[in-house]
Amino acid sequence: MLRISVITPTLNRRKFIKQALDSVSRQGYPELEHIVVDDGSTDGTVEFIENYSAENPHVKLLKSKASFSHQVNVGLRNSKGDVLVYLADDDLLADGLFYTLADVFESQPELDVVSGGVAIFRGDDISNIVKIVYPEFSYRGLVLHSAYESSRFVRRKVIHKVGVLDERYGAAAHREWLLRMLVQRLNFTYVKRICYYAREHELSGSLKSDVFKHLAFTIDHLDIWRRYLTVHSKKLDESAQAIIRQRAYRDALWGTRLALKKRDYKLALRHVKYGTLIFPHFPLTLLKHGAKSLGRRTIERLQNRQKAKKVLP
């Protein structure tokens, strides 16, 4: 029987962590471990997990004060499972999921990735479903739409093929990890059932509510798009490159306008630099309102490089 490892990074989620842990325990799957990596919680989360693990020995608590991607990597490196599952600390896994995954992976030894349906619900009641999505494991699905990374379940050998999460990218690292799998043309399949319950609540949109965190998140994505259009360009067909360019232009334009609205001209400049790096004709006129703060020479230097079609550093 395949062993399954669940990885859950957490920080101050005492309100929701029990439901996440219970959704794993309810699986009733014998070959199981659930690794929870805490980032320095101060709300009683750690104490609750310690008490929970005393009665549920498959739960293991690790501590690591670092970025989200580092927490996930700590879990991956300490896991022993044949199949790896990511579970956010405020979400739930669907009942019976592990037996489904075991059946699919055991019946198809060549498989690397299994993708399933996601039910988005509100509040504490998982029956209060807002929508159900079956995310594509494709460039269009991962780049242009919400990636729903948590609904992708991978075999351990994937780590040997593509490595672990790139810790330079923080919260964007999970999506980049999946993109690496696409670039390597790993074998995948879909299961036609809800596998994951993603919760919407007052804290789940914290990234979007914090404008500057969201802008930093967008910068991470722009760097990912740049890398895939340069370092990995030979592995991408024209369609994949066009999809990534479409998303990159959207991110650069959105980030520039929002940063200007917040009068953060240096952050706007970073978005513009990525925009001109990917698109020679990215509209530098967006920076006219920040010209005084950025300096005329900075604007002129960008304009000259754009005219010469030089790649920006």
SETI-597283 format. One record per residue: residue in three letters; x, y, z of N, C-alpha, C in turn. Coordinates in steps of 0.2 Angstrom, whole numbers. Layout:
residues N
{node ALA; {X; Y; Z}; {X; Y; Z}; {X; Y; Z}};
...
end
This chain:
residues 313
{node MET; {4; -6; 0}; {0; 0; 0}; {4; 6; 0}};
{node LEU; {3; 11; -4}; {7; 17; -5}; {6; 21; 2}};
{node ARG; {11; 24; 4}; {11; 29; 10}; {10; 36; 7}};
{node ILE; {6; 39; 11}; {4; 46; 9}; {6; 51; 14}};
{node SER; {9; 56; 12}; {12; 62; 16}; {8; 68; 15}};
{node VAL; {5; 71; 20}; {2; 78; 20}; {6; 83; 23}};
{node ILE; {7; 89; 19}; {11; 94; 21}; {7; 100; 23}};
{node THR; {7; 103; 29}; {3; 109; 30}; {7; 114; 34}};
{node PRO; {9; 120; 30}; {12; 125; 34}; {7; 129; 38}};
{node THR; {8; 132; 43}; {3; 135; 47}; {6; 141; 51}};
{node LEU; {2; 146; 52}; {4; 152; 57}; {-3; 155; 59}};
{node ASN; {-3; 155; 66}; {-9; 158; 69}; {-16; 156; 66}};
{node ARG; {-17; 149; 66}; {-23; 147; 63}; {-27; 142; 68}};
{node ARG; {-27; 144; 74}; {-30; 140; 80}; {-38; 139; 78}};
{node LYS; {-41; 144; 75}; {-48; 144; 73}; {-50; 139; 68}};
{node PHE; {-45; 137; 64}; {-47; 133; 58}; {-43; 126; 58}};
{node ILE; {-37; 126; 62}; {-33; 120; 61}; {-36; 113; 63}};
{node LYS; {-41; 113; 67}; {-44; 107; 69}; {-47; 104; 64}};
{node GLN; {-51; 108; 60}; {-55; 105; 54}; {-50; 102; 49}};
{node ALA; {-44; 106; 48}; {-39; 103; 43}; {-37; 97; 45}};
{node LEU; {-35; 96; 52}; {-32; 90; 54}; {-37; 84; 54}};
{node ASP; {-43; 86; 56}; {-48; 81; 56}; {-50; 78; 49}};
{node SER; {-49; 82; 44}; {-51; 80; 37}; {-46; 75; 35}};
{node VAL; {-40; 75; 38}; {-34; 70; 36}; {-36; 64; 41}};
{node SER; {-37; 65; 47}; {-38; 59; 51}; {-44; 55; 49}};
{node ARG; {-49; 58; 47}; {-55; 55; 44}; {-54; 50; 38}};
{node GLN; {-49; 51; 35}; {-47; 47; 29}; {-47; 39; 31}};
{node GLY; {-45; 38; 37}; {-45; 31; 39}; {-40; 27; 35}};
{node TYR; {-35; 30; 32}; {-30; 27; 28}; {-24; 25; 33}};
{node PRO; {-22; 19; 33}; {-17; 16; 37}; {-10; 19; 36}};
{node GLU; {-8; 20; 30}; {-1; 22; 28}; {-1; 29; 27}};
{node LEU; {-1; 33; 33}; {-2; 40; 33}; {3; 44; 38}};
{node GLU; {5; 50; 35}; {8; 55; 40}; {6; 62; 38}};
{node HIS; {5; 66; 43}; {3; 73; 42}; {8; 77; 46}};
{node ILE; {12; 81; 41}; {18; 85; 44}; {15; 92; 44}};
{node VAL; {15; 95; 50}; {13; 102; 51}; {19; 106; 53}};
{node VAL; {20; 111; 49}; {26; 116; 50}; {24; 122; 52}};
{node ASP; {25; 124; 58}; {23; 130; 61}; {28; 136; 60}};
{node ASP; {26; 142; 59}; {30; 148; 58}; {30; 152; 64}};
{node GLY; {29; 150; 70}; {30; 154; 76}; {23; 157; 78}};
{node SER; {18; 152; 78}; {11; 154; 80}; {11; 157; 87}};
{node THR; {7; 162; 89}; {6; 164; 96}; {-1; 164; 98}};
{node ASP; {-5; 161; 95}; {-12; 161; 96}; {-15; 154; 99}};
{node GLY; {-10; 150; 101}; {-12; 143; 104}; {-12; 137; 98}};
{node THR; {-10; 139; 92}; {-10; 134; 87}; {-5; 128; 89}};
{node VAL; {1; 130; 91}; {6; 125; 92}; {3; 120; 98}};
{node GLU; {1; 123; 103}; {-1; 119; 109}; {-7; 115; 107}};
{node PHE; {-12; 117; 103}; {-17; 113; 101}; {-14; 107; 96}};
{node ILE; {-10; 108; 92}; {-7; 103; 88}; {-3; 98; 92}};
{node GLU; {1; 100; 97}; {4; 96; 101}; {-1; 91; 105}};
{node ASN; {-6; 93; 107}; {-11; 89; 111}; {-15; 85; 106}};
{node TYR; {-16; 87; 100}; {-19; 83; 95}; {-15; 77; 93}};
{node SER; {-8; 79; 92}; {-4; 73; 90}; {-3; 68; 95}};
{node ALA; {-4; 70; 101}; {-3; 65; 107}; {-8; 59; 106}};
{node GLU; {-14; 61; 103}; {-19; 56; 102}; {-20; 53; 95}};
{node ASN; {-16; 57; 90}; {-16; 55; 83}; {-8; 55; 81}};
{node PRO; {-5; 49; 82}; {2; 49; 81}; {4; 50; 74}};
{node HIS; {0; 50; 69}; {2; 51; 62}; {3; 59; 61}};
{node VAL; {1; 63; 66}; {3; 70; 65}; {9; 72; 68}};
{node LYS; {14; 75; 65}; {20; 77; 67}; {21; 85; 66}};
{node LEU; {23; 88; 72}; {24; 95; 72}; {31; 97; 71}};
{node LEU; {33; 101; 66}; {39; 104; 65}; {39; 112; 66}};
{node LYS; {44; 115; 68}; {44; 122; 68}; {50; 125; 64}};
{node SER; {48; 130; 60}; {52; 134; 56}; {50; 141; 54}};
{node LYS; {53; 146; 57}; {51; 152; 56}; {55; 155; 49}};
{node ALA; {51; 155; 44}; {54; 157; 37}; {48; 158; 33}};
{node SER; {49; 158; 26}; {44; 159; 21}; {39; 153; 20}};
{node PHE; {34; 155; 17}; {29; 149; 16}; {32; 144; 12}};
{node SER; {36; 146; 7}; {39; 140; 2}; {44; 136; 6}};
{node HIS; {48; 140; 11}; {53; 136; 15}; {49; 131; 20}};
{node GLN; {43; 133; 22}; {39; 129; 27}; {37; 122; 23}};
{node VAL; {35; 123; 17}; {33; 118; 13}; {39; 113; 11}};
{node ASN; {45; 116; 10}; {51; 112; 8}; {53; 108; 15}};
{node VAL; {52; 111; 20}; {54; 108; 27}; {50; 101; 27}};
{node GLY; {43; 102; 26}; {39; 97; 26}; {40; 91; 21}};
{node LEU; {42; 94; 15}; {44; 89; 9}; {50; 85; 11}};
{node ARG; {55; 88; 14}; {61; 85; 15}; {61; 80; 21}};
{node ASN; {56; 81; 25}; {55; 77; 31}; {50; 72; 30}};
{node SER; {47; 72; 24}; {41; 67; 23}; {44; 60; 21}};
{node LYS; {40; 55; 21}; {43; 48; 19}; {38; 45; 14}};
{node GLY; {32; 49; 13}; {27; 46; 9}; {29; 45; 1}};
{node ASP; {25; 40; -2}; {26; 39; -9}; {22; 44; -13}};
{node VAL; {17; 47; -10}; {12; 52; -13}; {12; 58; -8}};
{node LEU; {13; 64; -11}; {13; 70; -7}; {7; 74; -9}};
{node VAL; {4; 77; -3}; {-2; 81; -3}; {-1; 87; 1}};
{node TYR; {-3; 93; -2}; {-2; 99; 1}; {-9; 101; 4}};
{node LEU; {-10; 103; 10}; {-16; 105; 13}; {-15; 112; 17}};
{node ALA; {-18; 117; 15}; {-18; 123; 18}; {-21; 123; 25}};
{node ASP; {-19; 127; 30}; {-21; 126; 37}; {-28; 128; 38}};
{node ASP; {-32; 131; 33}; {-39; 133; 34}; {-43; 129; 29}};
{node ASP; {-40; 124; 26}; {-44; 120; 21}; {-45; 113; 23}};
{node LEU; {-49; 109; 19}; {-50; 102; 21}; {-49; 98; 15}};
{node LEU; {-48; 92; 16}; {-47; 86; 11}; {-54; 83; 11}};
{node ALA; {-56; 81; 5}; {-62; 77; 4}; {-62; 70; 7}};
{node ASP; {-67; 68; 10}; {-67; 61; 13}; {-66; 56; 8}};
{node GLY; {-62; 51; 9}; {-61; 45; 5}; {-55; 47; -1}};
{node LEU; {-52; 53; 0}; {-47; 55; -5}; {-42; 50; -6}};
{node PHE; {-39; 48; 0}; {-33; 44; 0}; {-33; 38; -4}};
{node TYR; {-39; 34; -3}; {-40; 28; -6}; {-41; 29; -13}};
{node THR; {-44; 35; -15}; {-44; 36; -23}; {-37; 37; -26}};
{node LEU; {-33; 41; -22}; {-26; 43; -25}; {-22; 36; -25}};
{node ALA; {-23; 32; -20}; {-19; 26; -20}; {-21; 21; -25}};
{node ASP; {-28; 21; -27}; {-30; 17; -32}; {-27; 19; -39}};
{node VAL; {-28; 26; -40}; {-26; 29; -46}; {-18; 28; -47}};
{node PHE; {-14; 30; -42}; {-7; 29; -43}; {-4; 22; -44}};
{node GLU; {-8; 17; -40}; {-6; 10; -40}; {-7; 7; -47}};
{node SER; {-13; 9; -50}; {-15; 6; -56}; {-12; 9; -62}};
{node GLN; {-8; 15; -61}; {-5; 18; -67}; {2; 20; -64}};
{node PRO; {7; 16; -64}; {14; 17; -61}; {17; 23; -65}};
{node GLU; {16; 24; -71}; {19; 29; -75}; {17; 36; -73}};
{node LEU; {11; 37; -69}; {9; 43; -67}; {13; 47; -62}};
{node ASP; {14; 54; -63}; {17; 58; -59}; {13; 63; -55}};
{node VAL; {7; 65; -58}; {3; 70; -55}; {-4; 68; -56}};
{node VAL; {-9; 69; -51}; {-16; 68; -51}; {-19; 75; -49}};
{node SER; {-24; 77; -53}; {-27; 83; -52}; {-35; 82; -51}};
{node GLY; {-38; 85; -46}; {-45; 84; -45}; {-49; 90; -44}};
{node GLY; {-55; 90; -42}; {-59; 95; -41}; {-59; 99; -35}};
{node VAL; {-60; 105; -35}; {-60; 110; -29}; {-67; 113; -28}};
{node ALA; {-69; 112; -22}; {-75; 115; -19}; {-74; 121; -15}};
{node ILE; {-76; 127; -17}; {-74; 133; -13}; {-80; 135; -9}};
{node PHE; {-79; 135; -2}; {-85; 136; 2}; {-84; 142; 7}};
{node ARG; {-89; 144; 10}; {-89; 150; 14}; {-90; 148; 22}};
{node GLY; {-86; 151; 26}; {-87; 150; 33}; {-85; 144; 36}};
{node ASP; {-89; 141; 40}; {-87; 134; 44}; {-90; 128; 41}};
{node ASP; {-95; 129; 36}; {-100; 124; 34}; {-97; 122; 27}};
{node ILE; {-95; 116; 26}; {-92; 114; 19}; {-98; 113; 14}};
{node SER; {-104; 113; 17}; {-110; 112; 12}; {-112; 119; 9}};
{node ASN; {-109; 124; 12}; {-110; 131; 9}; {-106; 132; 4}};
{node ILE; {-106; 129; -2}; {-102; 129; -7}; {-104; 135; -12}};
{node VAL; {-99; 139; -14}; {-99; 144; -18}; {-99; 142; -25}};
{node LYS; {-94; 138; -27}; {-93; 135; -34}; {-88; 129; -33}};
{node ILE; {-89; 125; -39}; {-84; 119; -39}; {-80; 120; -46}};
{node VAL; {-74; 119; -45}; {-70; 120; -51}; {-65; 114; -52}};
{node TYR; {-64; 112; -59}; {-59; 107; -60}; {-53; 110; -64}};
{node PRO; {-48; 113; -61}; {-43; 116; -64}; {-39; 112; -69}};
{node GLU; {-37; 116; -74}; {-33; 112; -79}; {-26; 112; -77}};
{node PHE; {-23; 106; -79}; {-16; 105; -78}; {-13; 107; -84}};
{node SER; {-12; 113; -86}; {-10; 116; -93}; {-7; 123; -92}};
{node TYR; {-4; 125; -97}; {-1; 132; -96}; {-7; 137; -95}};
{node ARG; {-12; 136; -99}; {-18; 141; -98}; {-21; 140; -91}};
{node GLY; {-22; 134; -89}; {-25; 134; -82}; {-20; 136; -77}};
{node LEU; {-14; 135; -77}; {-9; 138; -72}; {-7; 145; -72}};
{node VAL; {-7; 148; -78}; {-5; 154; -79}; {-10; 160; -79}};
{node LEU; {-15; 158; -83}; {-21; 163; -84}; {-26; 163; -79}};
{node HIS; {-27; 158; -76}; {-32; 157; -71}; {-30; 155; -64}};
{node SER; {-34; 155; -59}; {-32; 153; -52}; {-29; 146; -53}};
{node ALA; {-23; 145; -50}; {-20; 139; -51}; {-23; 133; -47}};
{node TYR; {-26; 135; -41}; {-28; 130; -36}; {-23; 124; -35}};
{node GLU; {-17; 127; -33}; {-12; 122; -33}; {-13; 116; -28}};
{node SER; {-17; 117; -23}; {-19; 112; -18}; {-22; 106; -21}};
{node SER; {-25; 106; -27}; {-29; 101; -29}; {-24; 96; -34}};
{node ARG; {-18; 97; -33}; {-13; 93; -37}; {-9; 89; -32}};
{node PHE; {-9; 82; -34}; {-6; 77; -29}; {-1; 74; -33}};
{node VAL; {5; 73; -30}; {11; 71; -34}; {15; 65; -31}};
{node ARG; {18; 61; -35}; {22; 56; -33}; {28; 58; -31}};
{node ARG; {31; 55; -26}; {38; 57; -23}; {43; 58; -28}};
{node LYS; {43; 54; -33}; {49; 54; -38}; {49; 61; -42}};
{node VAL; {43; 65; -41}; {43; 71; -45}; {48; 76; -42}};
{node ILE; {50; 75; -35}; {55; 79; -32}; {62; 78; -35}};
{node HIS; {63; 72; -37}; {69; 70; -40}; {70; 73; -47}};
{node LYS; {64; 74; -50}; {64; 76; -57}; {64; 84; -58}};
{node VAL; {60; 87; -53}; {60; 94; -54}; {62; 98; -48}};
{node GLY; {64; 95; -42}; {66; 98; -36}; {61; 100; -32}};
{node VAL; {62; 104; -27}; {57; 106; -22}; {55; 113; -24}};
{node LEU; {51; 117; -20}; {49; 124; -21}; {55; 128; -21}};
{node ASP; {55; 133; -26}; {60; 139; -26}; {58; 144; -21}};
{node GLU; {63; 144; -16}; {61; 149; -10}; {62; 156; -12}};
{node ARG; {64; 158; -18}; {65; 165; -19}; {58; 168; -20}};
{node TYR; {53; 164; -21}; {46; 166; -24}; {41; 166; -18}};
{node GLY; {42; 164; -12}; {37; 165; -7}; {31; 161; -9}};
{node ALA; {25; 165; -8}; {18; 162; -10}; {17; 160; -17}};
{node ALA; {21; 163; -21}; {21; 161; -29}; {24; 155; -30}};
{node ALA; {28; 152; -26}; {33; 146; -27}; {29; 140; -29}};
{node HIS; {23; 139; -26}; {19; 133; -27}; {17; 133; -35}};
{node ARG; {15; 138; -37}; {13; 139; -45}; {19; 137; -49}};
{node GLU; {25; 140; -47}; {31; 139; -51}; {33; 132; -51}};
{node TRP; {32; 129; -46}; {34; 122; -45}; {29; 117; -50}};
{node LEU; {23; 119; -50}; {19; 116; -55}; {21; 117; -62}};
{node LEU; {23; 123; -64}; {25; 125; -70}; {31; 121; -72}};
{node ARG; {36; 120; -68}; {41; 116; -69}; {39; 109; -71}};
{node MET; {34; 106; -68}; {32; 100; -70}; {29; 99; -77}};
{node LEU; {26; 105; -79}; {23; 105; -86}; {29; 106; -91}};
{node VAL; {34; 110; -89}; {40; 110; -93}; {43; 103; -94}};
{node GLN; {43; 99; -89}; {47; 93; -89}; {42; 88; -93}};
{node ARG; {36; 90; -94}; {31; 85; -98}; {30; 79; -93}};
{node LEU; {28; 80; -87}; {27; 74; -83}; {20; 72; -84}};
{node ASN; {19; 65; -83}; {13; 62; -84}; {8; 64; -79}};
{node PHE; {2; 65; -81}; {-4; 67; -76}; {-10; 65; -79}};
{node THR; {-15; 65; -74}; {-22; 63; -76}; {-27; 66; -71}};
{node TYR; {-33; 66; -73}; {-38; 69; -68}; {-43; 64; -65}};
{node VAL; {-45; 66; -59}; {-50; 62; -56}; {-57; 66; -56}};
{node LYS; {-62; 63; -58}; {-68; 67; -58}; {-72; 66; -52}};
{node ARG; {-69; 70; -47}; {-73; 70; -40}; {-70; 76; -36}};
{node ILE; {-73; 79; -32}; {-71; 84; -27}; {-65; 81; -23}};
{node CYS; {-60; 84; -23}; {-54; 81; -19}; {-52; 86; -13}};
{node TYR; {-54; 92; -14}; {-51; 97; -9}; {-57; 103; -8}};
{node TYR; {-57; 105; -2}; {-62; 110; 0}; {-58; 116; 2}};
{node ALA; {-59; 122; -2}; {-55; 128; -1}; {-60; 133; 3}};
{node ARG; {-58; 136; 8}; {-62; 140; 12}; {-61; 147; 10}};
{node GLU; {-67; 151; 10}; {-67; 158; 9}; {-69; 161; 16}};
{node HIS; {-64; 165; 19}; {-66; 169; 25}; {-63; 175; 26}};
{node GLU; {-64; 179; 31}; {-61; 186; 32}; {-54; 186; 31}};
{node LEU; {-50; 181; 33}; {-43; 181; 32}; {-40; 178; 26}};
{node SER; {-44; 174; 22}; {-41; 171; 17}; {-39; 175; 11}};
{node GLY; {-42; 181; 11}; {-40; 186; 6}; {-35; 191; 9}};
{node SER; {-31; 189; 14}; {-27; 194; 17}; {-21; 197; 12}};
{node LEU; {-19; 192; 7}; {-14; 195; 2}; {-17; 200; -2}};
{node LYS; {-24; 200; -4}; {-27; 205; -8}; {-28; 211; -4}};
{node SER; {-30; 210; 2}; {-32; 216; 6}; {-25; 220; 8}};
{node ASP; {-20; 217; 8}; {-13; 221; 9}; {-10; 222; 3}};
{node VAL; {-11; 228; 0}; {-10; 230; -7}; {-2; 229; -8}};
{node PHE; {2; 231; -3}; {9; 230; -5}; {12; 223; -5}};
{node LYS; {9; 219; -1}; {10; 212; -1}; {8; 209; -8}};
{node HIS; {2; 211; -10}; {0; 209; -16}; {4; 211; -22}};
{node LEU; {7; 217; -22}; {11; 220; -27}; {18; 216; -27}};
{node ALA; {20; 214; -21}; {26; 210; -20}; {25; 203; -23}};
{node PHE; {19; 201; -22}; {17; 194; -25}; {17; 195; -32}};
{node THR; {15; 200; -35}; {15; 201; -42}; {22; 201; -45}};
{node ILE; {26; 205; -42}; {33; 205; -44}; {36; 198; -44}};
{node ASP; {35; 194; -39}; {37; 187; -40}; {35; 184; -46}};
{node HIS; {28; 185; -47}; {26; 181; -53}; {29; 184; -60}};
{node LEU; {30; 190; -60}; {33; 193; -66}; {40; 190; -67}};
{node ASP; {44; 189; -61}; {51; 186; -62}; {50; 179; -64}};
{node ILE; {45; 176; -62}; {43; 169; -65}; {42; 169; -72}};
{node TRP; {38; 173; -74}; {36; 174; -81}; {42; 175; -85}};
{node ARG; {46; 180; -83}; {53; 182; -86}; {57; 176; -87}};
{node ARG; {58; 172; -82}; {62; 166; -82}; {60; 161; -87}};
{node TYR; {53; 160; -87}; {51; 155; -92}; {51; 157; -99}};
{node LEU; {51; 163; -100}; {52; 166; -107}; {59; 167; -109}};
{node THR; {64; 166; -105}; {71; 166; -106}; {74; 159; -105}};
{node VAL; {75; 157; -99}; {79; 151; -97}; {75; 145; -100}};
{node HIS; {69; 145; -100}; {65; 139; -102}; {62; 140; -109}};
{node SER; {63; 145; -112}; {60; 146; -119}; {60; 141; -124}};
{node LYS; {66; 137; -124}; {66; 132; -129}; {62; 126; -128}};
{node LYS; {60; 126; -121}; {55; 120; -119}; {48; 122; -120}};
{node LEU; {47; 128; -122}; {40; 130; -123}; {38; 131; -130}};
{node ASP; {32; 129; -132}; {30; 130; -139}; {27; 137; -139}};
{node GLU; {25; 139; -145}; {23; 146; -146}; {16; 147; -142}};
{node SER; {12; 142; -142}; {6; 143; -138}; {7; 145; -131}};
{node ALA; {12; 141; -128}; {13; 142; -121}; {17; 149; -120}};
{node GLN; {21; 151; -124}; {24; 157; -123}; {19; 163; -124}};
{node ALA; {15; 162; -129}; {10; 167; -129}; {5; 168; -123}};
{node ILE; {4; 162; -120}; {0; 163; -114}; {3; 166; -108}};
{node ILE; {10; 164; -108}; {14; 168; -102}; {15; 175; -104}};
{node ARG; {16; 177; -110}; {16; 184; -111}; {10; 188; -110}};
{node GLN; {4; 185; -111}; {-2; 188; -110}; {-3; 189; -102}};
{node ARG; {-1; 184; -98}; {-2; 185; -91}; {4; 190; -89}};
{node ALA; {10; 190; -91}; {15; 195; -89}; {13; 202; -91}};
{node TYR; {10; 203; -97}; {8; 210; -98}; {3; 212; -93}};
{node ARG; {-2; 208; -92}; {-8; 210; -87}; {-5; 211; -81}};
{node ASP; {0; 207; -78}; {3; 208; -71}; {7; 215; -71}};
{node ALA; {11; 216; -76}; {15; 222; -76}; {11; 228; -77}};
{node LEU; {5; 228; -81}; {1; 234; -82}; {-3; 235; -75}};
{node TRP; {-6; 230; -72}; {-10; 231; -66}; {-6; 233; -60}};
{node GLY; {0; 230; -60}; {5; 232; -54}; {7; 239; -55}};
{node THR; {9; 241; -61}; {11; 248; -62}; {6; 253; -60}};
{node ARG; {0; 252; -62}; {-6; 256; -61}; {-8; 257; -53}};
{node LEU; {-8; 251; -50}; {-9; 251; -43}; {-4; 254; -39}};
{node ALA; {3; 253; -40}; {8; 256; -37}; {8; 263; -38}};
{node LEU; {6; 266; -44}; {6; 273; -45}; {0; 276; -41}};
{node LYS; {-5; 272; -40}; {-11; 275; -36}; {-9; 275; -29}};
{node LYS; {-5; 271; -27}; {-3; 271; -20}; {3; 276; -19}};
{node ARG; {5; 279; -24}; {11; 283; -24}; {17; 280; -22}};
{node ASP; {18; 274; -24}; {24; 270; -23}; {28; 270; -29}};
{node TYR; {32; 275; -31}; {34; 275; -38}; {40; 270; -39}};
{node LYS; {44; 269; -34}; {49; 264; -35}; {46; 257; -36}};
{node LEU; {41; 255; -33}; {38; 249; -34}; {34; 249; -41}};
{node ALA; {32; 255; -43}; {29; 255; -50}; {35; 254; -55}};
{node LEU; {41; 257; -54}; {46; 257; -58}; {48; 249; -59}};
{node ARG; {48; 245; -54}; {50; 238; -54}; {45; 235; -59}};
{node HIS; {39; 236; -58}; {34; 233; -63}; {35; 235; -70}};
{node VAL; {37; 241; -71}; {38; 244; -78}; {44; 241; -81}};
{node LYS; {49; 240; -77}; {56; 236; -79}; {54; 229; -81}};
{node TYR; {50; 226; -78}; {48; 219; -80}; {44; 219; -86}};
{node GLY; {40; 225; -87}; {36; 225; -93}; {40; 227; -99}};
{node THR; {45; 231; -98}; {49; 233; -104}; {54; 227; -106}};
{node LEU; {55; 223; -101}; {60; 217; -102}; {56; 212; -106}};
{node ILE; {50; 211; -105}; {46; 206; -109}; {43; 209; -115}};
{node PHE; {41; 216; -115}; {38; 219; -121}; {41; 226; -122}};
{node PRO; {45; 226; -128}; {48; 232; -130}; {44; 238; -130}};
{node HIS; {38; 238; -131}; {33; 244; -132}; {29; 244; -126}};
{node PHE; {31; 242; -120}; {27; 243; -114}; {26; 250; -113}};
{node PRO; {20; 253; -111}; {19; 260; -111}; {23; 264; -105}};
{node LEU; {28; 267; -106}; {32; 270; -101}; {28; 277; -99}};
{node THR; {23; 279; -103}; {20; 285; -101}; {16; 284; -95}};
{node LEU; {15; 278; -92}; {12; 276; -86}; {16; 280; -80}};
{node LEU; {23; 281; -81}; {27; 283; -76}; {27; 291; -76}};
{node LYS; {23; 294; -80}; {24; 302; -80}; {22; 305; -74}};
{node HIS; {17; 302; -70}; {15; 305; -64}; {20; 304; -58}};
{node GLY; {25; 299; -59}; {30; 298; -54}; {37; 301; -56}};
{node ALA; {37; 304; -62}; {43; 307; -65}; {47; 311; -60}};
{node LYS; {43; 315; -56}; {47; 319; -51}; {50; 315; -46}};
{node SER; {47; 310; -43}; {50; 306; -38}; {55; 302; -41}};
{node LEU; {55; 299; -46}; {59; 294; -49}; {65; 298; -52}};
{node GLY; {64; 304; -55}; {70; 308; -58}; {69; 307; -65}};
{node ARG; {71; 313; -68}; {70; 313; -76}; {75; 308; -79}};
{node ARG; {81; 308; -76}; {86; 303; -79}; {84; 296; -79}};
{node THR; {81; 294; -74}; {79; 287; -73}; {74; 286; -79}};
{node ILE; {69; 290; -80}; {64; 289; -85}; {67; 289; -92}};
{node GLU; {72; 294; -93}; {76; 294; -100}; {80; 288; -101}};
{node ARG; {83; 285; -96}; {87; 279; -97}; {82; 274; -99}};
{node LEU; {76; 273; -96}; {72; 268; -98}; {69; 269; -105}};
{node GLN; {68; 275; -107}; {66; 277; -114}; {71; 275; -119}};
{node ASN; {77; 277; -117}; {83; 275; -122}; {84; 268; -123}};
{node ARG; {83; 264; -117}; {84; 257; -118}; {78; 254; -122}};
{node GLN; {73; 257; -121}; {67; 254; -124}; {68; 255; -132}};
{node LYS; {70; 261; -134}; {71; 263; -141}; {76; 258; -144}};
{node ALA; {81; 257; -140}; {87; 252; -142}; {85; 245; -142}};
{node LYS; {79; 244; -139}; {76; 237; -138}; {81; 232; -134}};
{node LYS; {85; 236; -129}; {89; 232; -125}; {86; 229; -119}};
{node VAL; {88; 223; -117}; {85; 220; -111}; {87; 223; -105}};
{node LEU; {82; 225; -101}; {84; 228; -94}; {87; 223; -89}};
{node PRO; {91; 226; -85}; {94; 221; -80}; {89; 220; -74}};
end
